[in-house]
Amino acid sequence: VFLNFLANNALMNPPPLGFFKDFVVEKSGEHKNEFDIKSRAMMPLADLARLLVLSHGVIGVNNTFKRFDRLVALEPNS
């Protein structure tokens, strides 16, 4: 149930590229018409790493780089 929640939450963030391969920019606020690299590009990667290591039963790893490093060891052919 928790992994399902994490996956659904990760899918709530739209991808960084729009339909016509242009960057998705903020529509309002202080950074209107600017690309938010943290929320559009980095957060989906962090969410993916978190979800995949937890699906392998790995706990206690709380660094995105270390999570990807652990995933390489768990899935060397991926």
VMD Tcl script that builds the backbone (N, CA, C; Angstrom):
set m [mol new atoms 234]
animate dup $m
set s [atomselect $m all]
$s set {name element resname resid chain x y z} {
  {N N VAL 1 A 0.830 -1.183 0.000}
  {CA C VAL 1 A 0.000 0.000 0.000}
  {C C VAL 1 A 0.882 1.257 0.000}
  {N N PHE 2 A 1.953 1.245 0.814}
  {CA C PHE 2 A 2.832 2.406 0.897}
  {C C PHE 2 A 3.549 2.647 -0.427}
  {N N LEU 3 A 4.033 1.576 -1.070}
  {CA C LEU 3 A 4.710 1.736 -2.362}
  {C C LEU 3 A 3.746 2.266 -3.413}
  {N N ASN 4 A 2.502 1.822 -3.350}
  {CA C ASN 4 A 1.484 2.315 -4.273}
  {C C ASN 4 A 1.270 3.815 -4.071}
  {N N PHE 5 A 1.232 4.249 -2.816}
  {CA C PHE 5 A 1.093 5.676 -2.512}
  {C C PHE 5 A 2.282 6.460 -3.059}
  {N N LEU 6 A 3.509 5.949 -2.842}
  {CA C LEU 6 A 4.703 6.635 -3.346}
  {C C LEU 6 A 4.677 6.748 -4.867}
  {N N ALA 7 A 4.283 5.674 -5.530}
  {CA C ALA 7 A 4.232 5.692 -6.992}
  {C C ALA 7 A 3.202 6.704 -7.487}
  {N N ASN 8 A 2.035 6.707 -6.896}
  {CA C ASN 8 A 1.005 7.672 -7.302}
  {C C ASN 8 A 1.444 9.099 -7.031}
  {N N ASN 9 A 2.117 9.321 -5.918}
  {CA C ASN 9 A 2.609 10.649 -5.585}
  {C C ASN 9 A 3.676 11.097 -6.587}
  {N N ALA 10 A 4.547 10.186 -6.978}
  {CA C ALA 10 A 5.593 10.520 -7.951}
  {C C ALA 10 A 4.989 10.890 -9.303}
  {N N LEU 11 A 3.903 10.255 -9.660}
  {CA C LEU 11 A 3.260 10.536 -10.945}
  {C C LEU 11 A 2.514 11.867 -10.955}
  {N N MET 12 A 2.348 12.479 -9.798}
  {CA C MET 12 A 1.667 13.772 -9.728}
  {C C MET 12 A 2.536 14.906 -10.273}
  {N N ASN 13 A 3.846 14.697 -10.336}
  {CA C ASN 13 A 4.759 15.707 -10.868}
  {C C ASN 13 A 4.854 15.547 -12.379}
  {N N PRO 14 A 4.463 16.549 -13.140}
  {CA C PRO 14 A 4.537 16.426 -14.597}
  {C C PRO 14 A 5.987 16.364 -15.076}
  {N N PRO 15 A 6.225 15.732 -16.215}
  {CA C PRO 15 A 7.588 15.633 -16.746}
  {C C PRO 15 A 8.118 17.000 -17.166}
  {N N PRO 16 A 9.450 17.124 -17.304}
  {CA C PRO 16 A 10.035 18.430 -17.637}
  {C C PRO 16 A 9.776 18.886 -19.067}
  {N N LEU 17 A 9.407 17.967 -19.949}
  {CA C LEU 17 A 9.155 18.339 -21.339}
  {C C LEU 17 A 7.677 18.230 -21.658}
  {N N GLY 18 A 7.180 19.201 -22.398}
  {CA C GLY 18 A 5.793 19.203 -22.813}
  {C C GLY 18 A 5.586 18.366 -24.068}
  {N N PHE 19 A 4.385 18.407 -24.599}
  {CA C PHE 19 A 4.006 17.614 -25.767}
  {C C PHE 19 A 4.872 17.924 -26.981}
  {N N PHE 20 A 5.241 19.171 -27.147}
  {CA C PHE 20 A 6.034 19.581 -28.304}
  {C C PHE 20 A 7.524 19.664 -27.983}
  {N N LYS 21 A 7.973 18.928 -26.967}
  {CA C LYS 21 A 9.384 18.851 -26.566}
  {C C LYS 21 A 9.936 20.169 -26.047}
  {N N ASP 22 A 9.065 21.034 -25.567}
  {CA C ASP 22 A 9.533 22.280 -24.968}
  {C C ASP 22 A 9.496 22.127 -23.447}
  {N N PHE 23 A 10.327 22.885 -22.755}
  {CA C PHE 23 A 10.378 22.794 -21.302}
  {C C PHE 23 A 9.081 23.299 -20.685}
  {N N VAL 24 A 8.623 22.600 -19.667}
  {CA C VAL 24 A 7.455 23.026 -18.908}
  {C C VAL 24 A 7.924 24.084 -17.916}
  {N N VAL 25 A 7.318 25.256 -17.970}
  {CA C VAL 25 A 7.708 26.356 -17.084}
  {C C VAL 25 A 6.597 26.623 -16.074}
  {N N GLU 26 A 6.955 27.321 -15.026}
  {CA C GLU 26 A 5.986 27.657 -13.984}
  {C C GLU 26 A 4.965 28.643 -14.540}
  {N N LYS 27 A 3.697 28.436 -14.182}
  {CA C LYS 27 A 2.621 29.271 -14.718}
  {C C LYS 27 A 2.309 30.476 -13.848}
  {N N SER 28 A 2.754 30.454 -12.596}
  {CA C SER 28 A 2.456 31.573 -11.698}
  {C C SER 28 A 3.528 31.661 -10.623}
  {N N GLY 29 A 3.398 32.672 -9.801}
  {CA C GLY 29 A 4.304 32.825 -8.672}
  {C C GLY 29 A 5.561 33.598 -9.007}
  {N N GLU 30 A 6.488 33.576 -8.074}
  {CA C GLU 30 A 7.726 34.337 -8.187}
  {C C GLU 30 A 8.555 33.923 -9.403}
  {N N HIS 31 A 8.474 32.660 -9.786}
  {CA C HIS 31 A 9.282 32.143 -10.893}
  {C C HIS 31 A 8.446 31.867 -12.142}
  {N N LYS 32 A 7.433 32.686 -12.364}
  {CA C LYS 32 A 6.570 32.523 -13.530}
  {C C LYS 32 A 7.412 32.543 -14.808}
  {N N ASN 33 A 7.091 31.634 -15.726}
  {CA C ASN 33 A 7.762 31.478 -17.021}
  {C C ASN 33 A 9.216 31.027 -16.901}
  {N N GLU 34 A 9.582 30.455 -15.763}
  {CA C GLU 34 A 10.920 29.911 -15.577}
  {C C GLU 34 A 10.829 28.402 -15.383}
  {N N PHE 35 A 11.896 27.705 -15.749}
  {CA C PHE 35 A 11.975 26.259 -15.587}
  {C C PHE 35 A 12.478 25.939 -14.184}
  {N N ASP 36 A 11.731 25.140 -13.446}
  {CA C ASP 36 A 12.108 24.750 -12.086}
  {C C ASP 36 A 12.799 23.394 -12.151}
  {N N ILE 37 A 14.131 23.412 -12.215}
  {CA C ILE 37 A 14.888 22.173 -12.398}
  {C C ILE 37 A 14.716 21.216 -11.221}
  {N N LYS 38 A 14.546 21.758 -10.026}
  {CA C LYS 38 A 14.404 20.888 -8.858}
  {C C LYS 38 A 13.117 20.069 -8.924}
  {N N SER 39 A 11.995 20.733 -9.133}
  {CA C SER 39 A 10.727 19.999 -9.107}
  {C C SER 39 A 10.437 19.263 -10.405}
  {N N ARG 40 A 10.939 19.738 -11.529}
  {CA C ARG 40 A 10.620 19.118 -12.824}
  {C C ARG 40 A 11.621 18.053 -13.261}
  {N N ALA 41 A 12.870 18.145 -12.805}
  {CA C ALA 41 A 13.886 17.201 -13.268}
  {C C ALA 41 A 14.488 16.369 -12.138}
  {N N MET 42 A 14.824 16.998 -11.022}
  {CA C MET 42 A 15.512 16.277 -9.952}
  {C C MET 42 A 14.560 15.467 -9.064}
  {N N MET 43 A 13.411 16.025 -8.734}
  {CA C MET 43 A 12.479 15.313 -7.858}
  {C C MET 43 A 11.973 14.003 -8.463}
  {N N PRO 44 A 11.655 13.953 -9.767}
  {CA C PRO 44 A 11.249 12.658 -10.320}
  {C C PRO 44 A 12.343 11.593 -10.198}
  {N N LEU 45 A 13.609 11.989 -10.344}
  {CA C LEU 45 A 14.705 11.028 -10.184}
  {C C LEU 45 A 14.819 10.557 -8.735}
  {N N ALA 46 A 14.691 11.473 -7.791}
  {CA C ALA 46 A 14.748 11.104 -6.374}
  {C C ALA 46 A 13.569 10.202 -6.009}
  {N N ASP 47 A 12.384 10.525 -6.519}
  {CA C ASP 47 A 11.202 9.696 -6.260}
  {C C ASP 47 A 11.386 8.295 -6.831}
  {N N LEU 48 A 11.936 8.209 -8.035}
  {CA C LEU 48 A 12.171 6.912 -8.670}
  {C C LEU 48 A 13.139 6.071 -7.852}
  {N N ALA 49 A 14.252 6.663 -7.438}
  {CA C ALA 49 A 15.240 5.930 -6.644}
  {C C ALA 49 A 14.629 5.438 -5.339}
  {N N ARG 50 A 13.868 6.293 -4.681}
  {CA C ARG 50 A 13.225 5.937 -3.415}
  {C C ARG 50 A 12.269 4.762 -3.609}
  {N N LEU 51 A 11.454 4.832 -4.628}
  {CA C LEU 51 A 10.469 3.785 -4.887}
  {C C LEU 51 A 11.132 2.452 -5.231}
  {N N LEU 52 A 12.153 2.490 -6.076}
  {CA C LEU 52 A 12.799 1.248 -6.494}
  {C C LEU 52 A 13.552 0.557 -5.362}
  {N N VAL 53 A 14.304 1.305 -4.551}
  {CA C VAL 53 A 15.022 0.630 -3.459}
  {C C VAL 53 A 14.047 0.067 -2.434}
  {N N LEU 54 A 12.969 0.786 -2.159}
  {CA C LEU 54 A 11.987 0.253 -1.219}
  {C C LEU 54 A 11.300 -0.987 -1.777}
  {N N SER 55 A 11.090 -1.036 -3.088}
  {CA C SER 55 A 10.472 -2.227 -3.683}
  {C C SER 55 A 11.390 -3.443 -3.585}
  {N N HIS 56 A 12.692 -3.212 -3.419}
  {CA C HIS 56 A 13.657 -4.295 -3.204}
  {C C HIS 56 A 13.840 -4.609 -1.722}
  {N N GLY 57 A 13.114 -3.912 -0.861}
  {CA C GLY 57 A 13.207 -4.158 0.568}
  {C C GLY 57 A 14.390 -3.488 1.248}
  {N N VAL 58 A 15.045 -2.577 0.560}
  {CA C VAL 58 A 16.192 -1.871 1.129}
  {C C VAL 58 A 15.684 -0.737 2.012}
  {N N ILE 59 A 16.166 -0.693 3.238}
  {CA C ILE 59 A 15.807 0.399 4.145}
  {C C ILE 59 A 17.091 0.999 4.708}
  {N N GLY 60 A 17.003 2.197 5.211}
  {CA C GLY 60 A 18.149 2.835 5.836}
  {C C GLY 60 A 19.072 3.575 4.886}
  {N N VAL 61 A 18.724 3.635 3.614}
  {CA C VAL 61 A 19.517 4.403 2.651}
  {C C VAL 61 A 18.726 5.664 2.346}
  {N N ASN 62 A 19.243 6.818 2.750}
  {CA C ASN 62 A 18.474 8.054 2.614}
  {C C ASN 62 A 19.192 9.109 1.782}
  {N N ASN 63 A 19.934 8.662 0.785}
  {CA C ASN 63 A 20.651 9.553 -0.114}
  {C C ASN 63 A 20.386 9.063 -1.530}
  {N N THR 64 A 19.956 9.940 -2.411}
  {CA C THR 64 A 19.571 9.522 -3.760}
  {C C THR 64 A 20.719 8.854 -4.499}
  {N N PHE 65 A 21.913 9.419 -4.430}
  {CA C PHE 65 A 23.058 8.807 -5.107}
  {C C PHE 65 A 23.325 7.406 -4.562}
  {N N LYS 66 A 23.261 7.249 -3.240}
  {CA C LYS 66 A 23.487 5.932 -2.635}
  {C C LYS 66 A 22.378 4.958 -3.023}
  {N N ARG 67 A 21.164 5.470 -3.181}
  {CA C ARG 67 A 20.062 4.604 -3.620}
  {C C ARG 67 A 20.321 4.075 -5.026}
  {N N PHE 68 A 20.741 4.955 -5.934}
  {CA C PHE 68 A 21.045 4.492 -7.291}
  {C C PHE 68 A 22.236 3.539 -7.285}
  {N N ASP 69 A 23.222 3.798 -6.436}
  {CA C ASP 69 A 24.371 2.910 -6.312}
  {C C ASP 69 A 23.921 1.523 -5.855}
  {N N ARG 70 A 23.029 1.478 -4.888}
  {CA C ARG 70 A 22.500 0.199 -4.404}
  {C C ARG 70 A 21.695 -0.496 -5.493}
  {N N LEU 71 A 20.938 0.266 -6.272}
  {CA C LEU 71 A 20.157 -0.323 -7.362}
  {C C LEU 71 A 21.050 -0.956 -8.419}
  {N N VAL 72 A 22.196 -0.343 -8.686}
  {CA C VAL 72 A 23.144 -0.930 -9.645}
  {C C VAL 72 A 23.595 -2.296 -9.148}
  {N N ALA 73 A 23.848 -2.407 -7.851}
  {CA C ALA 73 A 24.256 -3.691 -7.286}
  {C C ALA 73 A 23.119 -4.711 -7.324}
  {N N LEU 74 A 21.889 -4.252 -7.115}
  {CA C LEU 74 A 20.737 -5.155 -7.101}
  {C C LEU 74 A 20.294 -5.569 -8.495}
  {N N GLU 75 A 20.441 -4.677 -9.467}
  {CA C GLU 75 A 20.000 -4.939 -10.836}
  {C C GLU 75 A 21.124 -4.603 -11.813}
  {N N PRO 76 A 22.194 -5.400 -11.846}
  {CA C PRO 76 A 23.357 -5.050 -12.671}
  {C C PRO 76 A 23.069 -5.020 -14.173}
  {N N ASN 77 A 22.041 -5.699 -14.629}
  {CA C ASN 77 A 21.735 -5.734 -16.068}
  {C C ASN 77 A 20.726 -4.680 -16.490}
  {N N SER 78 A 20.285 -3.846 -15.567}
  {CA C SER 78 A 19.265 -2.845 -15.904}
  {C C SER 78 A 19.868 -1.517 -16.246}
}
mol reanalyze $m
mol bondsrecalc $m
mol representation Tube
mol addrep $m
